[in-house]
Amino acid sequence: MGHSEPEIKAFLKARRAALDPAELGLPEGVVRRRVRGLRREEVAQRAGISVDYYTRIEQGRAPAISDSVVGGLARALRLTPSEHTYLRNITLPRRSGGACDAEPWPRVRPEIQQLLDAMDDTVPAYVYGPAMDILAWNRLGTRLCVDYSAIPEERRNGPLLVFLDPRLKEIHPNWDEVADDTVAGLRAEIGRHPGSSRVCRVIQELRERSEEFRRRWEAQAVQERTRGVKRFRHPELGELVLRFEAFVLPADPGQMLCTYTADKGSATADALKTLAETAAVA
């Protein structure tokens, strides 16, 4: 059994470096700090474990890491709930062998597609799978953003579109924020599916082809956003401001339903009505 050594090492080192020792009341020490952030021994002390054990964890060499130890590290490093979950996931034992496991392309149940279609008049909706692939959508969803039916299945992926399709910079007026959220969400996917060949392929392609992705990826940000506000720039209707909610589908592992709604009486709500009418006759 082994762990995701590269992810563990990079993540813990980045989180150590992000903390200010002075804010935590830690002294400078006899030897002046050569790098910013906490030393390994300081993290170990705050987490209540030995320096040797922490070093083995950071290097991916610890054979088994209990939830209590992960919790101690989360407190020591001041991790957010999303970062805590990510650390717990990447420290779980993995099978030895290949770096990534092959898996079939996920399929959306007919009942879920029926639900998407039932929202066609008012709510753009999508189903996302592992690696943030777009697996299904309704007609209003394609009118809001991109016509996914015109994109090959392997390319229907949120991160690939955000960083490699220039249309997305036109669609999202706050593209930098969307890019940051996308990378943070994709890193969370590593934690949920550490051996997924699809997640591996998406990350590898983006690291090879997008400098903007590489820069953000090295920051080690982790965030699972299941609700919030997104802005879209529609070519015909102008800027739209929509609230999104993401719902895990318990019967469909790895799949999530995402819906977009407008505030009642808003200009965006009126625009969505126009969009639904044009989608119905398209």
KATA-V133841 format. One record per backbone hydrogen bond with DSSP energy under -1.0 kcal/mol. NH is the residue of the N-H (numbers start at 0). CO is the residue of the C=O. E is the energy in kcal/mol with one decimal. If there is no record, write none. Layout:
nh	co	e
NH	CO	E
NH	CO	E
This chain:
nh	co	e
1	93	-2.5
3	89	-1.4
4	2	-2.0
7	3	-2.5
8	4	-2.6
9	5	-2.2
10	6	-2.3
11	7	-2.6
12	8	-2.2
13	9	-2.0
14	10	-2.4
15	11	-2.4
16	12	-2.3
17	13	-1.3
18	15	-1.1
23	19	-1.1
24	21	-1.3
25	20	-2.6
37	15	-1.9
42	38	-1.9
43	39	-2.7
44	40	-2.2
45	41	-2.2
46	42	-2.1
48	43	-2.4
53	49	-2.4
54	50	-2.6
55	51	-2.2
56	52	-2.3
57	53	-2.9
58	54	-1.8
59	56	-1.7
60	55	-3.3
69	65	-2.3
70	66	-2.6
71	67	-2.0
72	68	-2.4
73	69	-2.4
74	70	-2.1
75	71	-2.6
76	72	-2.4
78	73	-2.6
83	79	-2.8
84	80	-2.3
85	81	-2.2
86	82	-2.6
87	83	-2.4
88	84	-2.3
89	85	-2.6
90	86	-1.3
91	88	-1.0
93	1	-3.8
100	194	-5.5
112	108	-1.9
113	109	-2.3
114	110	-1.6
115	111	-2.3
116	112	-2.6
117	113	-1.8
119	116	-1.5
121	118	-1.4
122	118	-2.9
125	257	-2.3
126	135	-2.5
127	255	-2.9
128	132	-2.4
131	128	-1.6
132	129	-1.0
133	155	-2.6
134	126	-2.9
135	126	-1.2
137	124	-1.4
141	137	-1.4
142	138	-1.7
143	139	-1.6
144	140	-1.7
147	145	-1.5
149	146	-1.6
150	147	-1.7
154	151	-1.7
155	152	-1.4
156	154	-2.2
157	131	-2.9
160	156	-2.5
161	157	-2.7
162	158	-2.2
163	159	-2.1
164	160	-1.8
167	164	-1.8
170	166	-2.2
171	167	-2.3
177	173	-2.0
178	174	-3.0
179	175	-2.3
180	176	-2.4
181	177	-2.4
182	178	-2.3
183	179	-2.3
184	180	-2.3
185	181	-2.3
186	182	-2.3
187	183	-1.4
188	184	-1.3
189	185	-1.1
190	186	-1.2
191	187	-1.8
192	188	-3.0
195	192	-1.7
196	100	-2.3
199	195	-2.0
200	196	-2.4
201	197	-2.4
202	198	-2.3
203	199	-2.6
204	200	-2.6
205	201	-2.2
206	202	-2.5
207	203	-1.7
208	204	-2.1
209	205	-2.3
213	209	-2.2
214	210	-2.4
215	211	-1.4
216	212	-3.1
217	213	-2.1
218	215	-1.0
219	216	-1.6
222	183	-1.3
227	243	-1.6
229	241	-3.1
231	239	-2.6
232	170	-3.5
233	237	-3.1
237	233	-1.7
239	231	-3.3
241	229	-2.8
242	260	-3.2
243	227	-2.5
244	258	-1.8
245	225	-3.1
246	256	-3.3
248	254	-2.2
251	248	-2.0
254	251	-2.3
255	127	-2.4
256	246	-3.0
257	125	-2.9
258	244	-2.5
259	123	-1.9
260	242	-2.5
265	262	-2.0
269	265	-1.7
270	266	-2.1
271	267	-2.5
272	268	-1.6
273	269	-1.9
274	270	-2.5
275	271	-2.7
276	272	-2.0
277	273	-2.0
278	274	-2.1
279	275	-2.0
280	276	-1.0
